[in-house]
Amino acid sequence: MIERIKKVNWQDWVFAVGEVVFLVGLIPTVIAADKPSVWTSFPTAIMLFAFMVVQYSYKNWITFTLTFITACLWVTLGIQAL
C-alpha cells in the first residue's frame, strides 16, 4: 500500500486537495432546503464526469474518485431541485 501511495504523482495530490475543498463545500448545499437550479446542477455534473475521463487517462486515481463523489452530489442536487 505504501508503495502505491509513493507512485501517486504530485498533480494528483494537488487536484485531490482542490476536489476535497469542493466536496466539503457542497455538502451543506445538499443538506440545505434551498437548491441550485437544475440548469446549474446537471451541466456541472456532466462536466465533472467528463473531467473524470481525463483524470482516468492520466491515472490520477485519487482525483478520479473524489470527482466521482462530487459529480454524484451535483446529480443529487439536480434531482432535489426537480
Secondary structure, DSSP 8 states (H G I E B T S, - for coil): -HHHHHTS-HHHHHHHHHHHHHHHHHHHHHHSS----HHHHHHHHHHHHHHHHHHHHTT-HHHHHHHHHHHHHHHHHHHHH-
